[in-house]
Amino acid sequence: ENLLKTNVLDEKRILENAKSFLKEKFGAQNITVYTEDEEERYDPKLKAALSMPCKPAIYIE
């Protein structure tokens, strides 16, 4: 069965676990992962509206 339909795929956890890789890949000092529905997220370019399951919106500053 499709992982998205069963809600087994925790995309936030996957991205949190990949922080060290992403820091190295993008040369970033800090990476913060938010879900689309988090009210306190930092999203000045409104990228969250573009995210889809398995296609996260990424904002690099």
Secondary structure, DSSP 8 states (H G I E B T S, - for coil): --HHHHT---HHHHHHHTHHHHHHHHT-S------TT-TT---TT-GGGG-BTTB------
